[in-house]
Amino acid sequence: MDTPTLYVHVADDGGILAVDSLTGRSRWIRLLELRQMLVQARDVGGSVLVSSERGSAIAAPALAAIADAGVRVVRSPQAHPDARRDGGATSLMAMSYAGAAELVADLVQRGADLESCDDDGFTALMYAAKAGHDRVVDLLVRAGADVNQRDREGSTPLMFAAQHGHLGAVKKLLAAGADVAARRPDGLTAHDFAARNGHARTASVIMSAGSLRA
């Protein structure tokens, strides 16, 4: 199957998340912009991968726009779970970084490789932790993702969450058994990343977790 030109997730509150299939970049857009993007996809003969929640009156206009755009629509169950783009990023990584939990759940259910790495050694869990998407972190952890996997520089998902002060993601990872004492080759720990970047609350939670496990 060819790679869809555009990924679109429609939330029940009317939010529209668009993810570029080549770069993995995502943003929340308005209905008018969605219509413009659909026209562009149609004009180049592209397709759109669509996922949605249960469906609501507020979300209906966006879903109707997709249906009426004249562009080929691919429902998420047809997406290949391990499709890769330049740099080695998989669909699961892109959706994890975007926080598109419904798409992540779909890909996981159909056997996407949780431990697959891109060229920098990043896994889907690392992307979710770095972006602070608690729900996606929880979903991946429950599915069996390795909470202590390291990238090429020796960083773990906990370090990424700590570095950016994503307290919710940090708590999810700690509850799943993330190694508080893990160090990169340069000696830095998750606590160091949180403290150096001014995330005092996050650093305190990590320190407390380390004391309890000592």
C-alpha positions in Angstrom: 0.0 0.0 0.0 1.3 3.5 -0.8 2.0 5.8 2.1 -0.9 8.3 2.6 -0.1 11.9 1.9 -1.8 13.1 5.1 -2.8 11.7 8.5 -5.9 13.2 10.1 -7.4 12.5 13.5 -10.8 14.0 14.3 -11.6 14.3 18.0 -15.1 14.3 19.5 -14.6 17.8 20.7 -14.1 19.0 17.1 -10.4 19.2 17.3 -8.6 18.2 14.0 -5.0 16.9 14.2 -3.1 16.8 10.9 0.2 15.0 10.6 2.4 15.3 7.5 3.3 11.8 6.5 6.8 12.7 5.3 8.0 14.8 8.2 5.9 13.5 11.0 5.1 17.1 12.0 1.7 17.6 13.5 -0.5 20.5 14.4 -4.1 21.2 15.3 -5.9 22.9 12.5 -9.3 24.6 11.7 -11.9 23.2 9.4 -11.0 25.7 6.6 -7.4 24.6 6.6 -8.4 20.9 6.6 -10.4 21.6 3.4 -7.4 23.3 1.8 -5.1 20.4 2.7 -7.6 17.9 1.3 -7.7 19.8 -2.0 -3.9 19.7 -2.2 -3.9 15.9 -1.5 -6.5 15.4 -4.1 -4.7 17.4 -6.7 -1.5 15.4 -6.4 -3.4 12.1 -6.4 -2.6 11.5 -2.7 -4.6 9.8 0.0 -5.7 10.6 3.5 -5.4 8.2 6.5 -8.3 9.0 8.8 -8.9 8.1 12.4 -11.7 9.4 14.7 -13.1 8.9 18.1 -16.7 7.7 18.6 -18.1 10.5 16.5 -20.1 13.6 17.7 -22.2 16.4 16.3 -19.2 18.8 16.8 -16.9 16.5 14.9 -19.4 15.8 12.0 -18.4 18.8 9.8 -14.7 17.6 9.7 -15.7 14.1 8.9 -18.1 15.3 6.2 -15.4 17.5 4.7 -13.1 14.5 4.4 -15.9 12.4 2.8 -16.8 15.1 0.3 -13.2 16.1 -0.7 -12.9 13.7 -3.6 -9.6 12.3 -2.2 -9.0 8.6 -1.5 -9.6 7.9 2.2 -7.8 5.1 4.0 -9.2 4.1 7.3 -6.6 3.5 10.0 -7.0 -0.3 10.0 -5.5 -0.3 6.5 -2.3 1.5 7.5 0.8 -0.6 7.6 2.0 -0.7 11.2 5.7 -0.7 10.4 5.9 1.7 7.4 9.0 3.8 7.5 10.0 7.2 6.3 13.3 9.0 5.8 15.3 8.8 9.0 13.9 5.5 10.0 10.8 6.8 11.7 7.8 4.5 11.7 4.1 5.4 11.7 4.0 4.4 15.4 6.8 6.9 16.2 5.1 9.7 14.3 1.7 9.2 15.9 3.3 8.8 19.4 5.1 12.2 19.0 1.9 13.8 17.7 -0.1 12.4 20.7 -2.7 10.7 18.3 -3.7 8.1 20.9 -6.4 6.5 18.7 -4.0 5.9 15.9 -1.3 4.6 18.3 -3.8 2.2 19.8 -4.8 1.0 16.3 -1.2 0.5 15.3 -0.3 -1.3 18.5 -3.3 -3.6 18.2 -2.2 -4.7 14.8 1.3 -5.6 15.9 3.5 -2.5 15.3 7.0 -3.1 16.6 7.2 -1.3 20.0 11.0 -1.5 20.1 11.8 -0.4 16.6 14.3 2.5 16.5 14.9 5.3 14.0 18.4 6.3 12.9 19.0 8.1 16.2 17.9 5.1 18.2 14.6 6.7 19.3 11.6 4.4 20.0 7.9 5.3 19.9 8.0 5.5 23.7 10.9 8.0 23.7 8.9 10.2 21.2 5.8 10.1 23.4 7.9 10.8 26.6 9.7 13.7 24.9 6.5 15.3 23.8 4.8 14.7 27.2 1.8 12.7 25.9 0.8 10.9 29.1 -2.0 8.9 27.5 0.3 7.6 24.7 3.1 6.8 27.2 0.6 4.8 29.3 -0.7 3.0 26.2 2.7 2.0 25.0 3.9 0.9 28.5 0.8 -1.2 29.0 1.5 -2.8 25.6 4.9 -3.8 26.8 7.3 -1.1 25.5 10.7 -1.2 27.2 10.8 1.8 29.6 14.6 1.5 29.9 15.6 1.3 26.2 18.4 3.7 25.3 19.0 5.8 22.2 22.4 6.2 20.5 23.5 8.8 23.1 22.4 6.5 26.0 19.2 8.4 26.9 16.1 6.7 28.2 12.4 7.6 27.9 12.5 8.9 31.5 15.4 11.2 30.7 13.5 12.7 27.8 10.4 13.3 29.9 12.5 14.7 32.7 14.4 17.1 30.5 11.2 18.7 29.3 9.5 18.7 32.6 6.7 16.4 31.6 5.7 15.4 35.1 2.7 13.2 34.0 4.9 11.2 31.7 7.6 10.9 34.3 5.1 9.5 36.8 3.8 6.9 34.2 7.3 5.8 33.5 8.3 5.5 37.1 5.2 3.5 37.9 6.2 1.2 35.1 9.7 0.6 36.6 11.9 3.1 34.8 15.4 3.0 36.1 15.9 6.2 38.2 19.6 5.6 38.6 20.4 5.0 34.9 23.2 7.2 33.6 24.3 8.2 30.2 27.9 7.8 29.2 28.5 11.4 30.2 27.2 10.6 33.7 23.9 12.4 33.5 20.7 11.0 35.1 17.0 11.8 34.6 17.2 13.8 37.8 20.1 15.8 36.4 18.1 16.6 33.2 15.1 17.8 35.2 17.2 19.9 37.6 19.4 21.5 34.9 16.4 22.6 33.0 14.6 24.2 35.9 11.9 21.5 36.5 12.1 21.4 40.2 8.9 19.5 40.8 9.8 16.9 38.3 13.3 16.6 39.8 11.8 16.2 43.3 9.5 13.4 42.1 12.4 11.5 40.5 14.6 11.9 43.6 11.8 10.6 45.9 11.3 7.6 43.6 15.1 6.9 43.8 15.0 7.1 47.6 12.1 4.7 47.8 13.9 2.1 45.7 17.3 2.5 47.4 
